[in-house]
């Protein structure tokens, strides 16, 4: 992870974060 809690990480992604891990999560959902 990135050293932050899952909730903070999800909030960052929802705010438009550009982390590779975020893109992986989006691809997994598809």
Secondary structure, 3 states (H helix, E strand, C coil): CCCCCHHHHHHHHHCCCCCHHHHHHHHHHC
